[in-house]
Amino acid sequence: MTRQIMNGIATQDDPPLISALVCTCSRDRSVANTVSSILANTYPNFELIVVDQSKGIETQDALTPFAADRRLTYLKSATIGKGNALNVGLRETKGAIIAITDDDCTVPADWLTAFASIFAANARIAVAFCCVEAGEHDREAGFVPVYVRPGERLLTSMHDARDVHGMGAGIAVRRSMIEDIGGFDPMFGPGSRFPSGDDRDVGIRALVAGYYIYETSSITVKHFGFRTWQQGKSLARRDFLAIGAAYSKLLRCGYIGLAYIPAWEFAKYALWPPIRDLLHLRQPQGLVRMSAFLEGFIKGLRTPLDRTTLRFVDKEQESSIPLKVSSSES
């Protein structure tokens, strides 16, 4: 049995519908906290779609306490990778704005209201990032990836692509834009060929298509994705592999004038840190970033690409049809 559960029947006085989207895989405990925080939002007209790529039923069981909430729809998907999960969710959402967070985060009660205000203020804004701060953790044992802005910022040109550093844990997109550029790239995000960078990729593609990005410091998502210091190296490799692949698209699609952007990114974040360490007679750190960036760039050059949408092609995954199950079903 399949059915779509939405937030009642909207009236003419209701504010526009906003869709919240969470993609999850084998994080049944943490995603329940994520869902709880989203459903506690004060915005009066929203739906929540959860796309679950887990093999078992633990996530569906964990969301059982929310079964009576008509705003929630749970989707079980046979696809693999966050990029594909985002596209599954995109096809099911109805709102003009889609707010996205990760399955190890919690959002404040005004999260959706803040995003709604940003998009209402400027029709050319198509991507918005909010701050992401670390939840409580043992700082001696490891870290939590964050993105904290000191103020507001508007990115308006392709040359601003070098400044796209927001996190997918706190992002919202305008539906018309993401449909215009062919959806999310199925090759980016955890579990994908390039296991990170889904956030940066959609930002770069939006700027290339002539849209704006807005970053706000007025609202903050809390992230509980703890990593040990040892895991930091693999995280850096994952991120720079995706960064290299994302920038390879610019050259493949003829944006030669933007070639300095990946060169600048490589020099600042991959090449300079080990050189700085050598100059200070320290063991060079960050070599993994250099090799991962170059590997991702080369793989990006070899991966099939839709040059119109700047989207890598993954026909096998996108042919998978998700199984949709309302969270209210047993």
matplotlib code that plots the C-alpha trace (Angstrom):
import matplotlib.pyplot as plt

x = [0.0, 1.4, 0.1, 1.2, 0.5, 0.6, -0.2, -4.0, -5.7, -4.2, -6.4, -5.7, -4.6, -1.9, 1.8, 3.4, 4.1, 7.7, 9.1, 11.7, 13.8, 16.0, 18.0, 19.1, 20.9, 21.3, 21.0, 17.7, 18.5, 19.8, 17.3, 14.4, 15.9, 16.2, 12.5, 11.4, 13.1, 11.7, 8.2, 8.6, 9.0, 6.6, 6.2, 2.5, 2.5, 5.2, 5.7, 8.5, 9.9, 12.3, 14.1, 15.6, 18.3, 18.8, 18.6, 16.6, 13.5, 15.1, 14.6, 11.0, 10.5, 12.3, 9.9, 6.8, 6.2, 5.6, 3.2, 0.1, 1.7, 0.2, 3.0, 5.5, 6.0, 8.5, 10.0, 12.0, 14.4, 16.5, 18.8, 22.4, 24.1, 22.8, 22.6, 20.2, 18.2, 17.9, 16.4, 14.0, 12.9, 12.7, 10.2, 8.0, 8.1, 5.5, 6.9, 8.4, 11.2, 13.0, 14.9, 17.4, 19.3, 21.3, 20.2, 22.6, 21.4, 18.7, 17.2, 15.7, 12.0, 12.3, 14.5, 11.8, 10.5, 14.0, 14.6, 11.1, 12.0, 15.3, 13.7, 10.8, 13.2, 14.9, 13.5, 17.0, 18.2, 18.0, 20.3, 20.6, 23.0, 22.6, 25.3, 26.1, 27.6, 28.9, 26.7, 28.2, 31.3, 34.6, 37.0, 40.1, 38.9, 37.8, 35.7, 32.4, 32.4, 30.9, 30.3, 29.8, 29.4, 30.3, 27.5, 25.3, 26.7, 25.2, 27.0, 26.0, 28.4, 30.2, 33.4, 31.9, 32.1, 35.3, 33.4, 30.8, 31.6, 28.2, 27.1, 24.4, 23.4, 21.8, 20.8, 17.6, 17.0, 14.3, 12.4, 12.4, 16.2, 16.9, 14.5, 16.0, 19.5, 18.2, 18.1, 20.9, 24.0, 23.6, 27.4, 27.9, 27.3, 27.9, 27.6, 28.2, 31.1, 32.3, 31.3, 30.9, 30.3, 26.6, 26.2, 29.1, 28.1, 24.5, 25.8, 28.3, 25.8, 23.3, 25.8, 26.7, 23.0, 22.7, 21.1, 22.2, 23.4, 22.6, 24.4, 22.9, 24.3, 20.9, 20.0, 22.0, 21.6, 23.3, 25.4, 26.2, 28.4, 31.4, 34.6, 37.8, 41.0, 42.1, 38.9, 39.7, 42.2, 39.6, 37.1, 39.6, 40.2, 36.5, 35.9, 38.8, 38.0, 34.5, 35.9, 38.2, 35.4, 33.0, 35.6, 36.4, 32.9, 33.8, 36.6, 34.7, 31.9, 34.1, 34.4, 38.0, 37.9, 37.1, 40.1, 41.7, 39.1, 40.1, 43.8, 43.2, 41.3, 44.1, 46.9, 45.2, 43.8, 45.9, 49.3, 50.1, 49.5, 52.3, 54.6, 53.9, 54.8, 58.0, 59.0, 58.5, 60.5, 57.4, 56.2, 54.1, 50.3, 47.6, 49.3, 46.1, 44.2, 46.6, 46.3, 42.5, 41.9, 43.9, 42.3, 38.8, 39.6, 40.9, 37.9, 35.6, 37.1, 36.4, 32.8, 29.9, 28.5, 25.4, 27.0, 23.6, 23.0, 26.6, 25.4, 27.3, 25.2, 24.3, 21.6, 21.7, 20.9, 18.3, 16.4, 15.7, 12.1, 11.7, 9.2, 7.0, 5.5, 3.7, 5.1, 1.6, 1.5, 2.6]
y = [0.0, 3.4, 6.9, 10.5, 12.2, 16.0, 18.8, 18.9, 21.1, 24.5, 27.6, 30.9, 32.4, 29.8, 30.7, 28.8, 25.1, 24.4, 20.8, 19.6, 16.7, 14.2, 11.4, 8.7, 5.3, 3.1, 6.0, 5.1, 6.6, 10.0, 10.4, 10.2, 13.2, 15.0, 14.3, 15.4, 18.7, 19.4, 18.6, 21.0, 23.9, 26.8, 27.4, 26.7, 24.9, 22.3, 18.7, 16.4, 13.7, 11.1, 9.0, 5.8, 3.8, 1.4, -2.3, -3.1, -1.8, -0.1, 3.4, 2.8, 1.4, 4.4, 6.8, 5.0, 7.5, 10.1, 8.0, 10.1, 13.3, 13.9, 16.1, 13.2, 10.8, 8.0, 6.6, 3.3, 3.5, 0.9, 3.5, 4.0, 7.3, 10.7, 12.2, 9.6, 9.9, 13.6, 13.1, 10.5, 13.1, 15.9, 13.9, 13.4, 16.9, 19.6, 22.8, 25.7, 25.7, 22.5, 22.7, 19.9, 18.7, 15.5, 12.5, 13.4, 17.0, 18.9, 22.1, 25.1, 25.8, 28.7, 27.0, 26.8, 30.3, 31.8, 30.0, 31.1, 34.8, 34.5, 33.2, 35.6, 38.6, 37.9, 35.9, 35.2, 33.5, 29.8, 28.2, 29.3, 28.0, 28.4, 27.9, 24.4, 24.1, 21.1, 19.3, 18.3, 16.0, 15.1, 17.6, 15.7, 12.6, 14.2, 16.8, 17.5, 19.2, 22.6, 25.7, 29.0, 32.3, 35.6, 37.5, 37.5, 37.0, 37.0, 35.2, 36.4, 35.3, 32.3, 33.7, 33.3, 29.6, 29.6, 30.8, 28.1, 26.3, 25.8, 22.4, 20.1, 19.8, 23.3, 24.0, 25.0, 25.2, 26.8, 24.0, 25.9, 26.1, 22.5, 21.4, 23.8, 22.3, 18.7, 17.8, 16.9, 15.2, 11.4, 11.0, 13.2, 12.6, 9.8, 6.4, 7.8, 7.7, 11.0, 10.5, 14.2, 17.6, 17.3, 20.8, 22.5, 20.9, 22.3, 25.7, 25.9, 24.7, 27.3, 30.1, 28.9, 28.9, 32.5, 32.1, 33.5, 31.9, 33.4, 32.5, 33.5, 33.6, 34.2, 30.5, 27.5, 23.7, 21.5, 18.7, 15.5, 13.8, 13.1, 11.9, 10.8, 12.6, 9.4, 9.5, 13.1, 12.0, 9.8, 12.7, 15.0, 12.5, 12.1, 15.9, 16.7, 13.8, 15.4, 18.9, 17.9, 16.2, 19.1, 21.5, 19.2, 20.0, 23.6, 22.8, 20.0, 22.4, 25.1, 27.6, 28.1, 31.6, 29.9, 27.5, 29.7, 28.6, 24.9, 26.0, 28.5, 26.0, 23.4, 25.8, 27.3, 24.2, 21.3, 22.6, 25.4, 23.6, 21.0, 23.6, 25.8, 22.9, 22.3, 26.0, 25.7, 22.4, 20.4, 17.0, 18.0, 17.5, 17.5, 15.5, 13.4, 16.5, 16.9, 13.4, 13.2, 16.5, 15.3, 11.9, 13.4, 15.8, 13.0, 10.8, 13.7, 14.1, 10.5, 10.3, 10.7, 14.2, 16.0, 19.3, 21.1, 20.6, 20.0, 16.8, 13.5, 10.6, 7.5, 5.8, 2.5, 4.1, 6.5, 3.7, 2.3, 2.9, 3.7, 1.9, 4.6, 3.8, 6.3, 6.5, 5.9, 2.4, -0.6]
z = [0.0, -0.9, -0.3, 0.1, 3.5, 3.4, 5.8, 5.6, 3.1, 2.5, 2.3, 0.5, 3.8, 4.5, 3.8, 0.9, 1.5, 2.4, 2.1, 4.6, 3.4, 5.3, 3.7, 6.0, 6.1, 9.2, 11.7, 13.3, 16.7, 15.5, 12.7, 15.2, 16.9, 13.6, 12.7, 16.2, 15.8, 12.4, 13.4, 16.2, 13.8, 14.1, 10.4, 9.8, 6.5, 5.8, 5.0, 5.9, 3.6, 5.0, 2.4, 4.0, 2.2, 5.1, 4.4, 7.6, 9.1, 12.2, 10.9, 10.1, 13.6, 15.1, 13.4, 14.7, 17.5, 14.8, 12.8, 13.7, 12.4, 8.9, 7.9, 7.7, 4.8, 5.0, 1.8, 1.7, -1.3, -3.0, -4.3, -3.1, -2.2, -0.9, -4.4, -5.5, -2.2, -2.7, -6.1, -4.7, -2.2, -4.8, -6.8, -3.8, -2.3, -3.2, -1.7, -3.7, -1.2, 0.0, 3.3, 3.8, 6.8, 7.7, 9.8, 12.6, 13.1, 15.0, 13.8, 15.7, 15.9, 13.5, 10.9, 8.2, 8.9, 8.5, 5.2, 4.0, 4.7, 2.8, -0.4, -0.2, 0.0, -3.4, -6.2, -7.6, -4.5, -5.3, -2.6, 1.0, 3.7, 7.5, 10.1, 11.4, 14.9, 16.8, 19.3, 22.6, 22.2, 23.7, 22.1, 23.1, 21.4, 18.1, 16.3, 14.6, 11.2, 11.3, 9.2, 11.0, 9.3, 11.0, 9.1, 6.1, 2.5, -1.0, -3.8, -7.2, -10.0, -11.3, -9.9, -6.4, -6.8, -4.9, -1.8, -1.7, 1.6, 3.2, 4.5, 3.3, 7.0, 6.7, 3.1, 1.3, -2.4, -4.6, -6.5, -9.8, -9.7, -8.9, -11.5, -14.0, -13.5, -13.7, -10.0, -7.6, -9.0, -8.2, -8.0, -5.0, -1.3, 1.2, -0.4, -3.9, -6.3, -4.9, -1.2, -0.3, -2.0, -2.8, -1.1, -2.9, -6.3, -6.2, -5.2, -8.1, -10.6, -9.4, -9.8, -13.3, -14.2, -13.1, -9.7, -6.3, -3.1, 0.3, 3.5, 6.9, 10.4, 11.9, 12.3, 13.3, 12.9, 15.5, 14.2, 16.1, 13.5, 15.7, 14.2, 15.9, 15.0, 13.2, 11.1, 10.2, 7.5, 5.7, 6.0, 4.3, 1.6, 1.0, 0.8, -1.5, -3.8, -4.3, -4.6, -7.4, -9.2, -8.9, -10.4, -13.2, -14.6, -15.2, -17.5, -19.3, -20.0, -21.5, -18.6, -19.2, -17.6, -14.3, -14.4, -11.7, -9.2, -8.8, -9.0, -6.2, -4.1, -4.6, -3.8, -0.7, 1.0, -0.3, -1.5, 0.9, 4.3, 3.8, 2.4, 5.5, 7.7, 5.9, 6.2, 10.0, 10.1, 11.0, 9.6, 6.6, 7.1, 4.5, 1.7, 1.5, 0.4, -2.6, -3.8, -3.2, -5.1, -8.1, -8.0, -7.9, -10.7, -13.0, -12.2, -12.8, -16.3, -17.0, -15.6, -18.1, -17.9, -19.0, -20.2, -20.2, -16.5, -15.3, -13.7, -13.8, -15.2, -13.2, -15.3, -13.3, -10.0, -11.2, -12.8, -9.3, -8.2, -4.5, -2.4, -0.7, 2.7, 4.9, 8.4, 9.7, 8.3, 10.3]

ax = plt.figure().add_subplot(projection="3d")
ax.plot(x, y, z, "-o")
ax.set_aspect("equal")
plt.show()
